[in-house]
Amino acid sequence: MNRHRLTAFALPLLLVAGCATPPPPVTRADMPAGQRFAGRLETAEVNASEAVRRVADFEQVVAREEAAVTYALGTRRPAATSTTSAAEAAALVLAPAFTAIGDYGHVLDHAATGQPLSTRPGQPGADLAKAAEQGLAAVQAAAGVTVAPEIRTAGLAGIAALSDIAETLAMRGSEPGLQALTQEAAPHLNAVVELLRQVLGAGQGQAVRGAVRANRSQLNAAHDRLLVAARTSNRDPVVRYGLYRSIAALRDNDPVQGSIGAVVTVLETMRDAHTALAADPNSADAANKVAAFDHAVQTLGEIAGVQQQAQE
């Protein structure tokens, strides 16, 4: 099913020369909470994808490093259970899920700004849900993570529903406002968030976070054994110094420190802000929770190395 973006036209304001001055620019802080939230959904999609991609890329570095250390120590490397790393597998679930969230964000932005609802070009929801389902199989193979059936079913259905929400509304012939739209979408968004939390790990040491951390612990232990071997077999301090510094630099450049946890924080603050908007988009609670989500998205962007548009 092909999608076409619907363009909203607005009549320009006619200003009498010399009688009106241009209004000051609107900063993000001046925007209504619903509009701020909708705009940040697409940014969250970009930042989360980049954060997990960087972790997955470093997983390849870790695999090569493990092979090198194994060769140097003359030990046998455990057989890999999957050719895909835990972070790579997680990305296969996150990509379609965040695409669906971004699709919903596009519709929500139109509702928040009073524009006619429209879709953004992309895959239909059923295709995104199928891609996420394949990603879940990859996560199970790579990290041994099995999502509870009820969470899996609701999450996959939520991905399809969020992505297709504009078409669903169009078939009904309805154009709900911001609060009604968030209330309708809330069960779907909550289900997708819970699915991703189960995949990534709500806490340290759980799910994909746990698998990635275990990988790092194994590599750190191997590095420690290599340093001990170098200290006992090589009397040249310059060689030992160089080895130590190279290992320290590798650990310093590891993007996993906080990356996946920051994605989970974005998901949780997203859910909380959306719930507050559904209750009352004009409340102080909604404004505060949207601000917390905004901050979480910016923090994730900094961790992921994504260039953020300056906001006041």
SULRA-V26682 format. One record per pair of residues at least 24 apart in sequence whose ideal C-beta (glycine too) atoms are under 7 Angstrom apart, sorted by the first residue. I is the first residue (numbers start at 1). J is the second residue. Records with the same first field share a line. If there is no record, write none. Layout:
BEGIN
I=J ; J
END
This chain:
BEGIN
1=124
3=119 ; 121 ; 122
5=118 ; 119 ; 120 ; 121
6=116 ; 118
8=115 ; 116
27=311 ; 312
28=311 ; 312
29=312
32=112
33=277 ; 281 ; 286 ; 287 ; 290
34=112 ; 178 ; 277 ; 281
35=109 ; 112 ; 113
36=290 ; 294
37=273 ; 277 ; 290 ; 293
38=105 ; 108 ; 109 ; 112
39=109
40=293 ; 294 ; 297
41=101 ; 102 ; 104 ; 105
42=102 ; 105
43=297
44=266 ; 270 ; 297
45=98 ; 99 ; 101 ; 102
46=306
47=297 ; 300 ; 301 ; 304 ; 306
48=94 ; 98 ; 263 ; 266 ; 300
49=94 ; 95 ; 98
50=304 ; 306
51=259 ; 262 ; 263 ; 300 ; 303 ; 304
52=87 ; 90 ; 91 ; 94 ; 263
53=91
54=255 ; 259 ; 304
55=87 ; 212 ; 255 ; 256 ; 259 ; 260
56=85 ; 87 ; 88 ; 91
58=254 ; 255 ; 256
59=85 ; 87 ; 88
62=215 ; 219
65=219 ; 250
66=219 ; 222
69=222 ; 223 ; 226
72=226
73=225 ; 226 ; 229
81=141
82=141 ; 142
84=138 ; 142
85=142
86=142 ; 143 ; 208 ; 211 ; 212
87=208 ; 212
89=135 ; 138 ; 139 ; 142 ; 143
90=139 ; 199 ; 200 ; 208
92=134 ; 135 ; 138
93=132 ; 135 ; 136 ; 139 ; 196 ; 199
94=196
96=128 ; 131 ; 132 ; 159
97=132 ; 159 ; 192 ; 195 ; 196
99=128
100=125 ; 128 ; 159 ; 162 ; 163 ; 192
101=162 ; 192
103=162 ; 163
104=162 ; 165 ; 185
107=165 ; 166
108=181
111=176 ; 177 ; 178 ; 181
112=178
116=175
117=166 ; 169 ; 175
118=166
119=166 ; 167
124=163 ; 164
125=159 ; 160 ; 161 ; 163 ; 164
126=160
128=159 ; 160 ; 163
129=156 ; 159 ; 160
132=156 ; 159
139=199 ; 208
143=207 ; 208 ; 211
145=199 ; 207 ; 208
147=195 ; 198 ; 199
151=194 ; 195 ; 198
152=195
154=191
155=191 ; 192 ; 194 ; 195
157=191
158=188 ; 189 ; 191 ; 192
159=192
161=188
162=188 ; 189 ; 192
178=281
179=278 ; 281
182=274 ; 277 ; 278
183=278
186=274 ; 275 ; 278
189=271 ; 274
190=271
193=267 ; 270 ; 271
196=267
197=264 ; 267
200=260 ; 263 ; 264
202=264
204=261
208=260
209=260 ; 261
212=256 ; 260
216=254 ; 256
223=247
258=303
259=303
262=299 ; 300 ; 303
263=300
265=296
266=296 ; 297 ; 300
269=293 ; 296
END
